[in-house]
Each structure stands twice: as C-alpha cells, then as structure tokens.
Amino acid sequence: MIKSIDYTLLKPIATTEAITTFCDEAISYGFQTVFVNPYYVKYASDYLSKHAIKVGAPIGFSLGGMKTGIKVAETQEAIKDGAQEIDMLINLGAMKSKDYPVVKRDISEVVKASEGLTTKVIIETGLLTEQEKRIASELIVEAGADFVKTATGFNGGGATVRDVEIIRGVVGPEFGIKAAGGIRSLADVEALMSAGASRIGTSSAIAIITGGQTNSAY
C-alpha cells in the first residue's frame, strides 16, 4: 500500500524546518513520492537526491485560474528544480463556463511541458456536478495526461468513493486515478482503492500506515 501513497506537505505556512522533517519521514517510512509546494521543490529534491524518492510539484495550485502560459512556465521551472511528477489543477472557471476547448488546451500544454513525466490533473470534485466530473475526466484523457485527481483538499470537499467510481466509469480500467483530499484513515484508503483509485495523496500518510490519529485536512 505504501507504494501507492503520495506523501504531501502543501500547507502555505510550511517552513524549511517542517520540509526537512517531512523529507526525513519520507526516508524513514519508505514513501516513493512526495509533494511540496514549488518553492520547496529544489530543496526537497536536493535533500532526497540520494534516495529513491520522487519529488512532485503542484501546478496552478490551489485555484487553477491562472493563464496556461503561467502553468507551463511553472511546470518548466519545477522540472528544472528537480520535480519528477506534476499535479496540475484545471481551469475551474472555464470548466464551469463550458469552455471545454480551453480546459483541454490548458491540460495538453502542461502535459507537453512535462516532457513525459507523470502528469495528474486535479478536477476539484467538490465543486463540480456529476456531469462536469464526467466531462472533465474525458477531457483529461483526450489531452494526454496520466491521471485524474479528485481534489486539492483546500477548496471544499475531498475524495469520495462515489467520485472515484464516476471517474473510473469514464476513464476505463487502466487510466490512473489519484484520490486526494480529506483522506485520514486506513479505512478511507482501502475504500477508495477498492472503488478504483490507483494512487492516494495525503498529508496523513504516517498516521494512516501506523494507525495513529490525525486531524489534517490536506
């Protein structure tokens, strides 16, 4: 199970000291992928360079409303700093406005900028209708990304079994689904993976695998 968990520390007030502790935890527990805010990607990549741990970067986080060129530049900078996976947020305003070509182009340009790295696209399920979730998932597949990701955990709502089932019904059996947002227990992880999630994103990873307690939302 630990191989399927992306350990995250995306709190806006995370300090360098907190990132150092976070990286030490990733080493100690054997996580294979961690996510930190772009400001810390180089630091984490350098710190973890002697370990088989990928550093991922969130792009367009946590609202998604910046122009595509900014997301592309952010992606390129993150890769230059050592990012090995990319999690981008769709343009939610365009999605709600039914500007689907804009949403698809936004994704495809980041996919191109990712240069073959695993690219996951966050659709913020808590803000979309079921039909919008289906359409967003279709656009992500068409745009050439690797995963649909449920949520950031910052904008209301998080991963649910129903959302994973909806997405899996659209993308088919092989496409990646990353469940994220509000995942706090082993029971949550097991339910989401049974529903079809292939990756889990959580800042509560250690509590989950050790059976500890957590109040973290992200």
Salt bridges, closest charged atoms under 4 A:
ASP6 OD2 - LYS120 NZ 3.59
ASP6 OD2 - LYS178 NZ 2.84
ASP6 OD1 - ARG199 NH1 2.67
ASP46 OD2 - LYS42 NZ 2.86
GLU77 OE1 - LYS80 NZ 3.40
GLU85 OE2 - LYS54 NZ 3.85
GLU85 OE1 - LYS120 NZ 2.51
GLU85 OE2 - ARG199 NH2 3.03
ASP87 OD1 - LYS120 NZ 2.91
ASP87 OD2 - LYS149 NZ 3.05
ASP87 OD2 - LYS178 NZ 2.78
ASP106 OD2 - LYS71 NZ 2.63
GLU109 OE2 - LYS112 NZ 3.35
GLU130 OE1 - ARG134 NH2 3.58
GLU130 OE1 - ARG162 NH2 3.29
GLU132 OE1 - LYS96 NZ 2.84
GLU142 OE1 - LYS104 NZ 3.45
ASP163 OD1 - LYS133 NZ 2.67
